[in-house]
Structure formats: C-alpha cells, structure tokens
Amino acid sequence: MTKFQNRHYKHLIVTVVVCALLVIAFASRTLFVSQTQTVSTTNSSVSIQTTLLDPSVAILAPTTKIYTVKVTSIVDGDTFHVLLNGKDEKVRPIGINCPEILHPDDPAPAPYDTQGQEATNFTTNWLSHAQDRTVYLLTYPSIAEKDKYGRILAYVYLTEPKVSEVSTAEEQVKLFSTSLNAALVRDGQACYLKVQDFPGLDILKNYADQAQANNKGLWPSGCFD
C-alpha cells in the first residue's frame, strides 16, 4: 500500500467513525419512551399510558414562553380574558374543546342545553383559586402562539410551571397534568381536540379517554359542536 493510499484509508476510517457517532447521538436524543405513569390529582390517582419524546426534546426544543397574567373575565369553559402588559387578551387552553353556552334561541336537545354552562362553571371555579387572579400561560411561539381568532394558545396554571426543571417522562406528565387543560378533560367538561403538534396532547387524550370510559361530565352524550 502506498503512502497516499494509507493516508486515504485512514481518512476514510475517521469519516466513517464520525458519521456513526453523529447517527448514534441523533438517535438517542429522539428516542421514544413508552411507559405507564400514575399521577395523583385532587380527586384521584390516574394511570396513563404515555408515549413521550425525550422530555428535553418534547418540551424544550420548541421555544417556550411563560406569561404571567391577570384574569379579568370568563367567556365560557374554554375562553377567558386576561390582562397582559396592560392589554386585554383572550386565552384558549390548548388541546381541549368545551360545549358552547347556548343562547335562548339556539335549538339543542338535552343534555347539550346545560353542558356549556357546566363547563363554564368548572373553569370559573378553577380560576377562582388563582391568587390575586394571577395565572401563568405556558405557550409555544415556535408552533403557534395564537389561533385564527386571536386567542393565545396555552397551558394554563395556578402556579408558575418550572419547565426548566423537567428532566424525566414522569415529571413531564405531572407538568401537563396540573394545568386547567387537563382538569377540564379529566372531569369530562371538555373533549380532547388535537391542535397541531403541541407537547402534552397525548396526556390530555388519555384523560379524555378515561373520562369517556367512566361516563364523566359530558359523557356518554359526547361532544356537541
């Protein structure tokens, strides 16, 4: 083997090794974790089967932004007004859809005529626990910060979510499970609604499926648009 061939051979080996290391690093970062988590809520412990990305990818890779806001009024179960930097904004919790509050002239059979008000009462009560009417909005501007109606899309919390401290799949489940979003579907006051590819939607869907299986809230009558 000539000196030129020897150098070429060594260079080829180094290139192959570097490429292999890059592939391994990428694969380990995007590795899925599938496991059953038991989460304690105010009312009960709920076991949910989750298939999650590595939490550092699923939560932190999309740029997150947390807003501290004051609740000013509630429209219905899944829409409320807040004061953000001195400006009135509407908020829509990600991944859920509550029954509408019906107007007197809206024809709707029972039980749909009461479900909208029940969902509104649930959200009103949940938000009433906010200290000094302050809540925290976890948003993902890199995915979508507002919907087509101009409402901020967010996970809603009574205490500031410590996203930077989430390092395990179990902590990720707990993070999303303490939101208003999860509370609504867990109690059967809202249906699961997939909105783009936001983190945490699989957790909401599990809660919605369990609420349906247990005929909670709007179940078994189902969702009404």
NUKETOR-569285 format. One record per residue: residue number from 1; residue in three letters; x, y, z of N, C-alpha, C, O in turn. Coordinates in steps of 0.2 Angstrom, whole numbers, plus 5000, padded with zeros to 4 digits. Layout:
N
{NUM,'ALA',{X,Y,Z},{X,Y,Z},{X,Y,Z},{X,Y,Z}}
...
***
This chain:
225
{1,'MET',{5004,4994,5000},{5000,5000,5000},{5004,5006,5000},{5009,5007,5004}}
{2,'THR',{5003,5011,4996},{5007,5017,4995},{5005,5022,5001},{5000,5021,5004}}
{3,'LYS',{5010,5027,5002},{5009,5032,5007},{5002,5035,5006},{4998,5037,5011}}
{4,'PHE',{5001,5037,4999},{4995,5040,4998},{4989,5036,4999},{4984,5038,5002}}
{5,'GLN',{4989,5030,4998},{4983,5025,4999},{4982,5024,5007},{4977,5024,5009}}
{6,'ASN',{4988,5024,5010},{4987,5023,5018},{4984,5029,5021},{4980,5029,5025}}
{7,'ARG',{4986,5035,5018},{4983,5041,5021},{4975,5042,5019},{4971,5044,5023}}
{8,'HIS',{4974,5040,5013},{4967,5040,5011},{4963,5035,5015},{4957,5036,5017}}
{9,'TYR',{4966,5029,5016},{4962,5024,5020},{4961,5026,5027},{4955,5025,5030}}
{10,'LYS',{4966,5030,5031},{4965,5032,5037},{4959,5038,5037},{4955,5038,5042}}
{11,'HIS',{4959,5042,5032},{4954,5047,5032},{4947,5044,5031},{4943,5047,5034}}
{12,'LEU',{4947,5039,5027},{4940,5036,5026},{4938,5033,5033},{4932,5033,5034}}
{13,'ILE',{4942,5030,5037},{4940,5027,5043},{4938,5032,5048},{4933,5031,5051}}
{14,'VAL',{4941,5038,5048},{4939,5043,5053},{4933,5046,5051},{4928,5047,5055}}
{15,'THR',{4931,5047,5044},{4925,5049,5042},{4919,5045,5044},{4914,5047,5046}}
{16,'VAL',{4920,5038,5043},{4915,5033,5045},{4914,5033,5052},{4908,5033,5054}}
{17,'VAL',{4919,5034,5056},{4918,5034,5064},{4914,5040,5066},{4909,5040,5070}}
{18,'VAL',{4916,5046,5063},{4912,5052,5065},{4905,5052,5063},{4901,5054,5067}}
{19,'CYS',{4904,5049,5057},{4897,5049,5055},{4893,5044,5059},{4887,5045,5061}}
{20,'ALA',{4896,5038,5061},{4892,5034,5066},{4891,5037,5072},{4885,5036,5075}}
{21,'LEU',{4895,5041,5075},{4894,5044,5081},{4888,5049,5081},{4884,5050,5085}}
{22,'LEU',{4888,5053,5075},{4883,5058,5074},{4876,5054,5074},{4871,5057,5077}}
{23,'VAL',{4876,5049,5070},{4869,5045,5070},{4867,5042,5077},{4861,5043,5078}}
{24,'ILE',{4872,5040,5081},{4870,5037,5087},{4868,5043,5092},{4863,5042,5095}}
{25,'ALA',{4871,5049,5091},{4869,5054,5096},{4862,5057,5094},{4858,5058,5098}}
{26,'PHE',{4861,5057,5087},{4854,5059,5085},{4849,5054,5087},{4843,5056,5089}}
{27,'ALA',{4850,5048,5086},{4845,5043,5088},{4844,5043,5096},{4838,5042,5097}}
{28,'SER',{4849,5044,5100},{4847,5044,5107},{4844,5050,5109},{4840,5049,5114}}
{29,'ARG',{4844,5055,5106},{4841,5061,5108},{4833,5061,5106},{4829,5064,5109}}
{30,'THR',{4832,5058,5101},{4825,5057,5099},{4822,5051,5100},{4816,5049,5098}}
{31,'LEU',{4825,5047,5105},{4822,5041,5107},{4815,5041,5111},{4814,5046,5115}}
{32,'PHE',{4810,5037,5109},{4804,5037,5112},{4804,5033,5119},{4807,5028,5119}}
{33,'VAL',{4800,5036,5124},{4799,5032,5130},{4792,5031,5131},{4788,5035,5131}}
{34,'SER',{4791,5024,5131},{4784,5022,5132},{4783,5019,5139},{4786,5014,5140}}
{35,'GLN',{4779,5021,5143},{4778,5019,5150},{4771,5021,5153},{4768,5026,5150}}
{36,'THR',{4769,5018,5158},{4763,5020,5162},{4765,5024,5168},{4769,5022,5172}}
{37,'GLN',{4762,5030,5168},{4763,5034,5174},{4757,5035,5178},{4751,5035,5175}}
{38,'THR',{4758,5035,5185},{4752,5036,5189},{4753,5043,5192},{4758,5045,5195}}
{39,'VAL',{4748,5047,5191},{4748,5054,5193},{4742,5055,5198},{4737,5054,5197}}
{40,'SER',{4744,5058,5203},{4740,5060,5209},{4736,5067,5207},{4740,5072,5206}}
{41,'THR',{4730,5067,5207},{4726,5073,5206},{4722,5075,5212},{4723,5071,5217}}
{42,'THR',{4719,5080,5212},{4715,5082,5218},{4710,5077,5220},{4708,5075,5226}}
{43,'ASN',{4707,5074,5215},{4701,5069,5216},{4703,5062,5216},{4701,5058,5220}}
{44,'SER',{4709,5060,5212},{4710,5053,5212},{4717,5052,5209},{4720,5057,5207}}
{45,'SER',{4720,5046,5209},{4726,5044,5205},{4724,5041,5199},{4720,5036,5198}}
{46,'VAL',{4727,5043,5194},{4725,5041,5187},{4731,5038,5183},{4737,5041,5183}}
{47,'SER',{4731,5032,5181},{4736,5029,5177},{4735,5031,5170},{4730,5029,5167}}
{48,'ILE',{4740,5033,5167},{4740,5035,5160},{4746,5032,5156},{4752,5032,5158}}
{49,'GLN',{4744,5029,5150},{4749,5026,5146},{4752,5031,5141},{4748,5034,5138}}
{50,'THR',{4758,5033,5142},{4761,5038,5138},{4767,5036,5133},{4771,5032,5135}}
{51,'THR',{4767,5039,5128},{4772,5038,5123},{4775,5045,5122},{4772,5049,5118}}
{52,'LEU',{4781,5046,5125},{4783,5053,5125},{4790,5053,5122},{4794,5048,5122}}
{53,'LEU',{4792,5059,5119},{4799,5060,5117},{4803,5061,5123},{4800,5063,5128}}
{54,'ASP',{4809,5061,5122},{4814,5063,5127},{4811,5070,5130},{4811,5074,5125}}
{55,'PRO',{4810,5071,5136},{4807,5077,5139},{4811,5083,5136},{4808,5089,5135}}
{56,'SER',{4818,5083,5136},{4822,5089,5133},{4820,5091,5126},{4821,5096,5124}}
{57,'VAL',{4818,5086,5122},{4816,5087,5115},{4808,5089,5115},{4807,5094,5112}}
{58,'ALA',{4804,5086,5119},{4797,5087,5118},{4795,5094,5121},{4790,5097,5119}}
{59,'ILE',{4798,5096,5127},{4796,5102,5130},{4801,5108,5128},{4798,5113,5127}}
{60,'LEU',{4807,5107,5128},{4811,5112,5127},{4814,5114,5120},{4815,5120,5119}}
{61,'ALA',{4813,5109,5116},{4815,5110,5109},{4811,5115,5106},{4814,5120,5103}}
{62,'PRO',{4804,5115,5106},{4800,5120,5104},{4801,5126,5109},{4801,5125,5115}}
{63,'THR',{4803,5132,5106},{4804,5138,5111},{4797,5139,5115},{4792,5140,5113}}
{64,'THR',{4798,5139,5122},{4793,5140,5126},{4793,5147,5129},{4798,5150,5129}}
{65,'LYS',{4787,5150,5131},{4787,5156,5134},{4781,5156,5139},{4776,5154,5138}}
{66,'ILE',{4783,5159,5145},{4778,5159,5150},{4776,5166,5152},{4780,5171,5153}}
{67,'TYR',{4769,5167,5151},{4767,5174,5153},{4763,5174,5160},{4760,5169,5161}}
{68,'THR',{4764,5179,5164},{4761,5180,5170},{4755,5185,5169},{4757,5191,5167}}
{69,'VAL',{4749,5183,5170},{4743,5187,5168},{4738,5187,5173},{4738,5183,5178}}
{70,'LYS',{4734,5192,5173},{4728,5193,5177},{4722,5191,5174},{4720,5194,5168}}
{71,'VAL',{4718,5187,5177},{4711,5185,5174},{4706,5191,5175},{4706,5193,5180}}
{72,'THR',{4703,5193,5169},{4698,5199,5170},{4691,5197,5169},{4686,5199,5172}}
{73,'SER',{4690,5192,5165},{4683,5189,5164},{4683,5182,5160},{4688,5181,5157}}
{74,'ILE',{4678,5179,5161},{4677,5172,5158},{4671,5172,5153},{4666,5174,5155}}
{75,'VAL',{4673,5170,5147},{4668,5169,5142},{4664,5163,5142},{4658,5163,5142}}
{76,'ASP',{4668,5157,5142},{4664,5151,5143},{4670,5146,5146},{4675,5148,5148}}
{77,'GLY',{4669,5139,5145},{4673,5134,5148},{4680,5134,5145},{4685,5133,5149}}
{78,'ASP',{4681,5136,5139},{4687,5136,5136},{4690,5143,5133},{4694,5143,5129}}
{79,'THR',{4687,5148,5135},{4689,5155,5133},{4689,5160,5139},{4683,5160,5142}}
{80,'PHE',{4694,5164,5140},{4693,5169,5146},{4698,5175,5144},{4703,5174,5140}}
{81,'HIS',{4697,5180,5147},{4701,5186,5146},{4706,5187,5151},{4705,5186,5157}}
{82,'VAL',{4712,5190,5149},{4717,5192,5154},{4720,5198,5152},{4719,5201,5147}}
{83,'LEU',{4723,5201,5157},{4727,5207,5156},{4734,5206,5155},{4737,5203,5160}}
{84,'LEU',{4737,5207,5149},{4744,5205,5148},{4748,5212,5146},{4746,5214,5140}}
{85,'ASN',{4753,5214,5150},{4756,5220,5148},{4751,5226,5147},{4753,5230,5142}}
{86,'GLY',{4746,5226,5151},{4741,5232,5150},{4736,5231,5145},{4733,5236,5143}}
{87,'LYS',{4737,5225,5141},{4732,5224,5135},{4728,5219,5137},{4729,5213,5139}}
{88,'ASP',{4721,5219,5134},{4716,5214,5135},{4718,5209,5130},{4718,5210,5124}}
{89,'GLU',{4718,5202,5132},{4719,5197,5128},{4715,5191,5129},{4713,5190,5135}}
{90,'LYS',{4713,5187,5124},{4709,5181,5125},{4713,5175,5126},{4718,5175,5122}}
{91,'VAL',{4712,5170,5130},{4716,5164,5131},{4711,5158,5129},{4706,5158,5131}}
{92,'ARG',{4714,5153,5125},{4711,5147,5123},{4716,5141,5126},{4721,5141,5123}}
{93,'PRO',{4714,5137,5131},{4718,5132,5133},{4719,5127,5127},{4714,5125,5123}}
{94,'ILE',{4725,5125,5126},{4727,5120,5121},{4724,5113,5122},{4724,5111,5127}}
{95,'GLY',{4722,5110,5116},{4720,5103,5116},{4714,5101,5119},{4712,5095,5120}}
{96,'ILE',{4709,5106,5120},{4703,5104,5123},{4697,5108,5119},{4699,5114,5116}}
{97,'ASN',{4691,5106,5120},{4685,5110,5117},{4679,5109,5121},{4677,5103,5122}}
{98,'CYS',{4677,5114,5124},{4671,5114,5129},{4665,5115,5125},{4665,5118,5120}}
{99,'PRO',{4659,5112,5127},{4652,5114,5124},{4651,5121,5125},{4653,5125,5129}}
{100,'GLU',{4648,5124,5120},{4646,5131,5120},{4641,5133,5124},{4636,5129,5126}}
{101,'ILE',{4641,5139,5127},{4635,5141,5131},{4629,5143,5125},{4631,5147,5121}}
{102,'LEU',{4624,5140,5126},{4618,5141,5121},{4614,5148,5122},{4613,5149,5128}}
{103,'HIS',{4613,5151,5117},{4608,5157,5118},{4601,5155,5118},{4600,5149,5116}}
{104,'PRO',{4596,5159,5121},{4589,5156,5121},{4586,5154,5115},{4582,5150,5115}}
{105,'ASP',{4588,5157,5109},{4585,5155,5103},{4589,5149,5100},{4587,5146,5094}}
{106,'ASP',{4594,5146,5103},{4598,5141,5100},{4594,5134,5101},{4593,5132,5107}}
{107,'PRO',{4592,5131,5096},{4589,5124,5097},{4594,5119,5099},{4599,5118,5095}}
{108,'ALA',{4593,5115,5104},{4598,5110,5106},{4594,5105,5111},{4591,5108,5116}}
{109,'PRO',{4595,5099,5110},{4592,5094,5114},{4595,5093,5121},{4601,5095,5121}}
{110,'ALA',{4592,5091,5126},{4596,5090,5132},{4600,5084,5131},{4598,5079,5127}}
{111,'PRO',{4606,5083,5134},{4609,5087,5139},{4613,5093,5137},{4616,5096,5141}}
{112,'TYR',{4613,5094,5130},{4618,5099,5127},{4616,5106,5130},{4620,5111,5130}}
{113,'ASP',{4609,5107,5132},{4607,5114,5134},{4610,5116,5140},{4610,5122,5142}}
{114,'THR',{4613,5112,5144},{4616,5113,5151},{4624,5112,5151},{4627,5115,5155}}
{115,'GLN',{4627,5108,5146},{4634,5107,5147},{4638,5113,5146},{4643,5113,5149}}
{116,'GLY',{4636,5117,5142},{4641,5123,5141},{4641,5127,5147},{4647,5130,5149}}
{117,'GLN',{4636,5128,5151},{4636,5132,5157},{4639,5128,5163},{4643,5131,5167}}
{118,'GLU',{4639,5121,5162},{4643,5117,5167},{4650,5118,5166},{4654,5119,5171}}
{119,'ALA',{4652,5118,5160},{4659,5119,5159},{4662,5126,5161},{4667,5126,5163}}
{120,'THR',{4658,5131,5159},{4659,5137,5161},{4660,5138,5169},{4665,5141,5171}}
{121,'ASN',{4655,5135,5172},{4656,5135,5180},{4662,5132,5182},{4665,5134,5187}}
{122,'PHE',{4664,5126,5179},{4670,5122,5181},{4676,5127,5180},{4680,5127,5185}}
{123,'THR',{4677,5130,5174},{4683,5135,5173},{4683,5141,5178},{4688,5143,5180}}
{124,'THR',{4677,5143,5179},{4676,5149,5184},{4678,5147,5191},{4682,5151,5194}}
{125,'ASN',{4676,5141,5193},{4678,5139,5200},{4686,5137,5200},{4689,5139,5205}}
{126,'TRP',{4689,5134,5195},{4696,5133,5194},{4700,5139,5195},{4705,5140,5198}}
{127,'LEU',{4698,5144,5191},{4702,5150,5191},{4701,5154,5197},{4705,5159,5198}}
{128,'SER',{4695,5153,5201},{4694,5157,5207},{4700,5155,5212},{4700,5159,5217}}
{129,'HIS',{4703,5150,5211},{4709,5148,5216},{4715,5152,5214},{4720,5151,5218}}
{130,'ALA',{4715,5156,5209},{4721,5159,5207},{4722,5165,5212},{4718,5169,5213}}
{131,'GLN',{4728,5165,5215},{4730,5171,5220},{4730,5177,5216},{4734,5178,5212}}
{132,'ASP',{4726,5182,5219},{4726,5189,5216},{4724,5188,5208},{4726,5193,5205}}
{133,'ARG',{4720,5183,5206},{4718,5182,5200},{4724,5181,5195},{4723,5182,5189}}
{134,'THR',{4730,5179,5197},{4735,5179,5193},{4736,5171,5191},{4736,5167,5195}}
{135,'VAL',{4737,5170,5184},{4738,5163,5182},{4744,5164,5177},{4747,5169,5175}}
{136,'TYR',{4747,5158,5175},{4753,5158,5171},{4751,5154,5164},{4748,5148,5165}}
{137,'LEU',{4753,5156,5159},{4752,5154,5152},{4758,5151,5149},{4763,5154,5148}}
{138,'LEU',{4758,5144,5148},{4764,5141,5145},{4762,5141,5138},{4758,5137,5136}}
{139,'THR',{4766,5144,5134},{4765,5144,5126},{4771,5142,5122},{4776,5141,5125}}
{140,'TYR',{4769,5140,5116},{4775,5138,5111},{4774,5142,5105},{4772,5140,5100}}
{141,'PRO',{4778,5148,5105},{4778,5153,5100},{4780,5150,5093},{4778,5151,5088}}
{142,'SER',{4785,5145,5094},{4788,5142,5088},{4783,5137,5084},{4784,5135,5078}}
{143,'ILE',{4778,5135,5088},{4772,5131,5085},{4767,5136,5083},{4765,5136,5077}}
{144,'ALA',{4764,5139,5087},{4758,5144,5086},{4756,5147,5093},{4755,5143,5098}}
{145,'GLU',{4757,5153,5093},{4755,5157,5099},{4748,5159,5100},{4745,5160,5105}}
{146,'LYS',{4745,5160,5094},{4738,5162,5094},{4734,5158,5088},{4737,5156,5084}}
{147,'ASP',{4727,5157,5090},{4723,5154,5085},{4720,5159,5080},{4722,5165,5080}}
{148,'LYS',{4716,5157,5075},{4714,5161,5070},{4709,5167,5073},{4708,5172,5069}}
{149,'TYR',{4707,5166,5079},{4703,5171,5082},{4707,5176,5086},{4704,5180,5090}}
{150,'GLY',{4713,5175,5086},{4717,5179,5090},{4718,5178,5097},{4721,5182,5101}}
{151,'ARG',{4716,5172,5099},{4716,5169,5106},{4723,5166,5107},{4726,5162,5103}}
{152,'ILE',{4726,5168,5113},{4733,5165,5115},{4732,5157,5116},{4727,5155,5120}}
{153,'LEU',{4735,5153,5113},{4735,5146,5114},{4740,5144,5120},{4746,5145,5119}}
{154,'ALA',{4738,5141,5125},{4742,5140,5131},{4740,5134,5135},{4734,5132,5135}}
{155,'TYR',{4744,5132,5139},{4743,5128,5145},{4742,5133,5151},{4746,5137,5152}}
{156,'VAL',{4737,5132,5155},{4735,5137,5160},{4737,5134,5167},{4735,5128,5168}}
{157,'TYR',{4740,5138,5171},{4742,5136,5178},{4741,5141,5183},{4741,5147,5182}}
{158,'LEU',{4740,5138,5189},{4739,5142,5195},{4745,5145,5198},{4746,5150,5201}}
{159,'THR',{4751,5140,5197},{4757,5142,5199},{4762,5142,5193},{4761,5138,5189}}
{160,'GLU',{4767,5145,5194},{4772,5146,5188},{4775,5139,5186},{4778,5136,5191}}
{161,'PRO',{4774,5136,5180},{4777,5130,5179},{4784,5130,5178},{4787,5134,5175}}
{162,'LYS',{4788,5125,5181},{4795,5125,5181},{4798,5121,5175},{4800,5115,5177}}
{163,'VAL',{4797,5123,5169},{4798,5119,5163},{4806,5117,5163},{4807,5112,5161}}
{164,'SER',{4810,5122,5165},{4817,5120,5165},{4819,5115,5170},{4825,5112,5169}}
{165,'GLU',{4815,5113,5175},{4817,5108,5180},{4814,5101,5177},{4815,5096,5181}}
{166,'VAL',{4811,5101,5172},{4808,5094,5169},{4813,5090,5166},{4816,5093,5161}}
{167,'SER',{4815,5084,5169},{4820,5081,5166},{4819,5073,5165},{4823,5069,5162}}
{168,'THR',{4813,5071,5167},{4810,5064,5166},{4803,5064,5163},{4800,5069,5163}}
{169,'ALA',{4802,5058,5160},{4795,5057,5157},{4790,5058,5163},{4784,5061,5162}}
{170,'GLU',{4791,5056,5169},{4786,5057,5174},{4785,5064,5176},{4779,5066,5177}}
{171,'GLU',{4790,5068,5176},{4790,5075,5178},{4786,5079,5172},{4782,5083,5173}}
{172,'GLN',{4787,5076,5166},{4783,5079,5160},{4776,5078,5161},{4772,5082,5160}}
{173,'VAL',{4774,5072,5163},{4767,5070,5164},{4764,5075,5170},{4758,5077,5169}}
{174,'LYS',{4767,5075,5175},{4765,5080,5181},{4764,5087,5179},{4760,5090,5181}}
{175,'LEU',{4769,5089,5174},{4769,5096,5172},{4762,5098,5169},{4758,5102,5170}}
{176,'PHE',{4760,5093,5164},{4754,5095,5160},{4748,5093,5164},{4743,5096,5162}}
{177,'SER',{4748,5088,5168},{4743,5086,5172},{4740,5091,5177},{4734,5090,5179}}
{178,'THR',{4744,5096,5179},{4742,5101,5184},{4739,5107,5180},{4737,5112,5184}}
{179,'SER',{4738,5107,5174},{4735,5113,5170},{4727,5113,5170},{4724,5108,5172}}
{180,'LEU',{4725,5118,5169},{4717,5119,5168},{4715,5114,5162},{4710,5111,5162}}
{181,'ASN',{4719,5114,5157},{4718,5110,5151},{4716,5103,5153},{4711,5100,5151}}
{182,'ALA',{4721,5100,5157},{4720,5093,5160},{4714,5092,5164},{4710,5087,5164}}
{183,'ALA',{4713,5097,5169},{4707,5097,5173},{4701,5097,5170},{4696,5093,5172}}
{184,'LEU',{4700,5100,5164},{4694,5100,5161},{4692,5094,5157},{4687,5091,5158}}
{185,'VAL',{4697,5091,5154},{4696,5084,5151},{4695,5078,5156},{4692,5074,5155}}
{186,'ARG',{4699,5079,5161},{4699,5074,5167},{4692,5074,5170},{4690,5068,5172}}
{187,'ASP',{4689,5079,5171},{4682,5080,5174},{4677,5079,5169},{4671,5079,5171}}
{188,'GLY',{4678,5078,5162},{4673,5077,5157},{4670,5083,5156},{4664,5083,5153}}
{189,'GLN',{4673,5089,5157},{4670,5095,5155},{4672,5098,5148},{4669,5103,5146}}
{190,'ALA',{4676,5094,5145},{4679,5096,5138},{4681,5090,5134},{4683,5084,5137}}
{191,'CYS',{4680,5090,5128},{4683,5085,5124},{4690,5086,5122},{4692,5092,5122}}
{192,'TYR',{4694,5081,5120},{4701,5082,5118},{4700,5084,5111},{4696,5082,5107}}
{193,'LEU',{4705,5089,5109},{4705,5092,5102},{4712,5093,5100},{4716,5097,5103}}
{194,'LYS',{4714,5089,5095},{4721,5090,5093},{4722,5096,5089},{4719,5098,5084}}
{195,'VAL',{4727,5100,5092},{4729,5106,5088},{4736,5106,5087},{4740,5107,5091}}
{196,'GLN',{4738,5105,5080},{4744,5105,5078},{4748,5100,5082},{4745,5095,5085}}
{197,'ASP',{4755,5100,5083},{4759,5095,5087},{4761,5098,5093},{4768,5098,5094}}
{198,'PHE',{4757,5101,5098},{4759,5103,5104},{4762,5098,5109},{4758,5092,5109}}
{199,'PRO',{4767,5099,5113},{4768,5094,5118},{4763,5093,5123},{4759,5098,5124}}
{200,'GLY',{4762,5087,5126},{4757,5086,5131},{4750,5084,5128},{4746,5082,5132}}
{201,'LEU',{4749,5084,5122},{4742,5082,5119},{4741,5075,5121},{4735,5073,5122}}
{202,'ASP',{4746,5070,5121},{4744,5063,5122},{4742,5062,5129},{4738,5058,5130}}
{203,'ILE',{4744,5066,5134},{4742,5066,5141},{4734,5068,5141},{4731,5065,5145}}
{204,'LEU',{4733,5074,5138},{4726,5076,5138},{4721,5071,5135},{4716,5069,5137}}
{205,'LYS',{4723,5067,5129},{4719,5062,5126},{4718,5056,5131},{4712,5054,5131}}
{206,'ASN',{4723,5054,5135},{4722,5049,5139},{4717,5051,5145},{4713,5047,5147}}
{207,'TYR',{4717,5057,5147},{4712,5059,5152},{4705,5059,5149},{4700,5057,5152}}
{208,'ALA',{4705,5062,5143},{4698,5062,5140},{4695,5055,5139},{4689,5054,5140}}
{209,'ASP',{4700,5050,5137},{4698,5043,5136},{4695,5040,5142},{4690,5037,5142}}
{210,'GLN',{4698,5042,5148},{4696,5039,5154},{4690,5042,5156},{4686,5039,5159}}
{211,'ALA',{4689,5049,5155},{4683,5052,5157},{4677,5049,5153},{4671,5048,5156}}
{212,'GLN',{4678,5047,5147},{4673,5044,5142},{4671,5037,5145},{4665,5035,5145}}
{213,'ALA',{4676,5034,5147},{4675,5027,5149},{4671,5027,5155},{4668,5022,5157}}
{214,'ASN',{4672,5032,5160},{4669,5032,5166},{4662,5036,5166},{4659,5038,5171}}
{215,'ASN',{4660,5038,5160},{4654,5042,5159},{4654,5049,5163},{4649,5051,5166}}
{216,'LYS',{4660,5052,5163},{4660,5058,5167},{4658,5064,5163},{4659,5065,5157}}
{217,'GLY',{4655,5069,5167},{4653,5075,5163},{4649,5075,5157},{4643,5072,5158}}
{218,'LEU',{4652,5077,5152},{4648,5077,5145},{4647,5070,5142},{4643,5069,5138}}
{219,'TRP',{4650,5065,5145},{4649,5058,5143},{4644,5055,5147},{4643,5057,5152}}
{220,'PRO',{4640,5051,5144},{4641,5047,5137},{4638,5051,5131},{4638,5048,5125}}
{221,'SER',{4635,5057,5132},{4632,5060,5127},{4637,5062,5121},{4635,5063,5115}}
{222,'GLY',{4643,5064,5123},{4648,5065,5118},{4649,5073,5117},{4645,5077,5120}}
{223,'CYS',{4653,5074,5112},{4654,5081,5111},{4649,5084,5106},{4646,5081,5102}}
{224,'PHE',{4647,5091,5107},{4642,5094,5103},{4645,5100,5101},{4647,5105,5105}}
{225,'ASP',{4645,5101,5094},{4648,5107,5091},{4643,5112,5090},{4644,5118,5087}}
***
